[in-house]
């Protein structure tokens, strides 16, 4: 995933994401009933924009990601802010912790990039890493909303650089497949990746099978999920 979520991704999207980090942390804090001192895992933490905010509010935070360059930036930003955050390079399908965390955050469409068995394994690993009664917050696209407004192509530009994405939906796999052409500093890069999208009911059933006991579906503001919700937030209790 480094080709998708590396330095180029930060170049095009980092400034926009940073503007939302504080209010998004407010929402996470409220929906997960986070308290200072809790052990929190930021799963797929990227460059630490949420993890560092949670640490700044008094949580004991661990961030896990597979992209070394993003972790380097997360550590640098934490040091500059005087924050104590543990950043770990690793695969979310193979977590090293058992019964460690009070809360796990998987924010901004970080889940769904593996085959179905790999995605199910992530959920089982999260359940194992949580303490009894712990909670997972998983945020992603609302598939039902997206398919009603499906666009076959999109363009993002910044400082003369450009990303052109061509999308196709695979109903037999539940995957959104993206063919990306990236032009930056006069260089062109092409890649393809997919994202598994879920209706709430399917993701709920997967979470229950993984060992969670209760699952709620919410929209981007924390209200009950509807067809008009562009994002889906799932809160699951271990």
C-alpha positions in Angstrom: 0.0 0.0 0.0 3.0 2.3 0.1 2.4 3.2 -3.5 -1.1 4.4 -2.7 -0.5 6.0 0.7 3.0 7.2 0.7 4.5 10.7 0.2 2.4 11.4 -2.9 -0.8 10.8 -0.9 0.3 13.3 1.7 1.3 15.8 -0.9 -2.2 15.8 -2.5 -4.4 15.2 0.5 -2.5 16.0 3.7 -3.4 19.7 3.9 -7.1 18.9 3.6 -6.9 16.1 6.1 -5.0 18.2 8.6 -7.8 20.7 8.7 -10.2 18.0 9.8 -8.0 16.4 12.4 -9.2 18.3 15.5 -12.9 18.0 14.9 -12.5 14.3 13.8 -10.7 13.7 17.1 -13.6 15.4 18.9 -16.0 13.0 17.3 -13.9 9.9 18.0 -13.5 11.0 21.6 -17.3 11.3 22.0 -18.4 8.2 20.1 -15.9 5.9 21.9 -16.3 7.5 25.3 -12.5 8.0 25.5 -10.9 9.1 28.8 -7.4 10.3 29.5 -5.1 7.5 30.4 -6.8 4.9 28.2 -4.7 2.7 26.0 -5.6 3.4 22.4 -4.5 1.8 19.1 -4.7 3.8 15.9 -4.8 1.1 13.3 -3.5 2.3 10.0 -2.3 5.5 11.6 -0.7 7.0 8.5 1.4 10.1 9.5 -0.2 10.3 13.0 -2.7 13.1 12.5 -5.3 11.4 14.8 -2.9 9.5 17.0 -1.0 12.7 18.0 -4.2 14.5 18.8 -5.4 11.6 21.0 -2.0 11.6 22.8 -2.3 15.3 23.3 -5.5 14.7 25.2 -3.8 12.3 27.6 -4.3 8.9 26.0 -1.5 6.3 25.9 -1.4 5.9 22.1 0.1 3.3 19.8 0.0 3.9 16.1 0.5 1.0 13.6 1.0 1.4 9.9 2.7 -0.4 7.1 4.4 2.6 5.4 7.7 3.5 6.9 7.8 7.1 5.5 4.5 7.9 7.1 5.6 6.6 10.4 8.8 8.6 10.2 6.7 11.8 9.8 4.4 10.7 12.6 7.3 10.3 15.0 8.8 13.6 14.0 5.6 15.5 14.5 5.1 13.8 17.9 8.6 14.8 19.0 8.0 18.4 17.9 4.9 18.5 19.9 6.4 16.9 23.0 4.1 13.9 22.7 4.9 10.3 23.8 3.4 8.0 21.1 4.6 4.5 20.2 4.7 4.1 16.4 5.0 0.5 15.1 5.6 -0.7 11.6 3.4 -3.7 11.0 0.6 -5.5 9.3 -2.9 -5.1 10.7 -3.6 -8.7 9.9 -1.0 -9.8 12.4 -1.1 -7.7 15.6 1.3 -8.4 18.4 -1.0 -7.6 21.3 -3.5 -9.5 23.3 -6.0 -7.8 25.6 -3.9 -4.6 25.6 -6.2 -1.8 24.4 -9.3 0.0 25.7 -10.1 1.5 22.3 -9.1 0.9 18.7 -9.5 3.5 16.0 -9.5 2.6 12.3 -10.2 6.0 10.7 -10.8 7.4 7.2 -11.3 4.3 5.0 -8.3 2.4 6.4 -10.0 -1.0 6.4 -10.9 -3.1 3.3 -7.7 -3.4 1.2 -7.2 -7.1 1.5 -9.1 -10.1 0.2 -12.1 -11.2 2.3 -10.2 -13.6 4.4 -7.6 -10.9 5.1 -10.2 -8.4 6.0 -11.9 -10.9 8.4 -8.5 -11.6 9.9 -8.1 -7.9 10.7 -11.3 -7.9 12.7 -10.4 -11.0 14.6 -7.0 -9.5 15.4 -8.6 -6.3 16.7 -10.9 -8.3 18.8 -8.0 -10.1 20.3 -6.0 -6.9 20.9 -8.9 -5.3 22.9 -9.6 -5.8 26.5 -13.1 -7.3 27.4 -15.6 -4.4 27.1 -13.2 -2.5 24.8 -14.5 -0.8 21.7 -13.5 -0.4 18.0 -14.4 2.6 15.9 -14.2 1.9 12.2 -14.9 4.7 9.6 -15.3 4.1 5.9 -17.4 5.0 2.9 -21.2 4.3 3.0 -21.5 1.9 0.1 -25.2 2.5 -0.4 -24.7 6.2 -0.7 -21.7 5.9 -3.0 -23.4 3.6 -5.5 -26.3 5.9 -5.8 -23.9 8.7 -6.9 -21.2 6.6 -8.6 -18.7 8.5 -10.6 -16.4 6.7 -13.1 -13.6 9.2 -12.9 -12.2 11.9 -10.6 -9.4 14.5 -10.8 -7.4 16.1 -7.9 -4.9 18.9 -8.6 -2.4 20.6 -6.4 0.4 23.0 -7.3 0.4 21.9 -10.9 0.4 18.2 -10.0 -2.5 16.0 -10.8 -4.2 12.7 -9.9 -6.6 11.1 -12.3 -8.6 8.2 -11.0 -10.8 5.9 -13.1 -13.2 3.8 -11.0 -15.1 0.7 -11.6 -17.5 -1.2 -9.3 -17.3 -5.0 -9.1 -20.7 -6.3 -7.9 -19.5 -9.9 -7.7 -16.6 -9.0 -5.2 -18.0 -5.9 -3.5 -14.8 -4.1 -4.6 -14.3 -0.5 -5.8 -11.3 -0.8 -8.2 -9.3 2.3 -9.0 -6.8 2.8 -11.8 -4.7 5.8 -10.9 -2.5 8.0 -13.0 -0.4 10.4 -10.9 1.6 13.2 -12.3 4.0 15.1 -9.9 7.0 17.2 -10.7 6.8 16.1 -14.3 6.9 12.4 -13.5 4.1 10.0 -14.2 3.2 7.0 -12.1 0.4 4.5 -12.8 -1.0 2.0 -10.3 -4.2 0.0 -9.5 -5.7 -0.9 -6.2 -9.1 -2.0 -4.8 -11.2 -1.2 -1.7 -13.7 -3.7 -0.3 -16.9 -1.8 0.5 -19.7 -3.0 2.8 -23.3 -2.4 3.6 -23.7 -2.0 7.3 -25.4 -5.3 7.8 -22.6 -7.3 6.2 -19.9 -5.5 8.2 -22.0 -5.9 11.4 -22.2 -9.7 10.8 -18.4 -9.9 10.2 -17.7 -8.1 13.5 -20.1 -10.3 15.4 -18.4 -13.4 14.0 -15.0 -12.0 14.9 -16.0 -11.8 18.6 -17.7 -8.5 19.1 -20.9 -8.5 21.1 -22.7 -5.3 19.9 -22.3 -3.2 16.7 -23.8 0.2 16.0 -24.0 2.0 12.6 -23.6 5.8 12.5 -23.2 8.5 10.0 -20.3 11.1 9.6 -21.8 13.2 12.5 -22.5 10.3 14.9 -26.2 10.1 14.2 -27.9 6.9 13.0 -26.8 5.7 9.6 -29.2 6.5 6.7 -29.2 6.1 2.9 -28.2 9.8 2.7 -25.1 9.3 4.9 -21.9 9.7 2.8 -19.7 8.1 5.5 -20.3 5.1 7.7 -19.0 4.9 11.3 -19.2 1.5 13.0 -18.7 1.2 16.8 -18.3 -2.3 18.0 -18.0 -3.5 21.6 -15.8 -6.5 22.5 
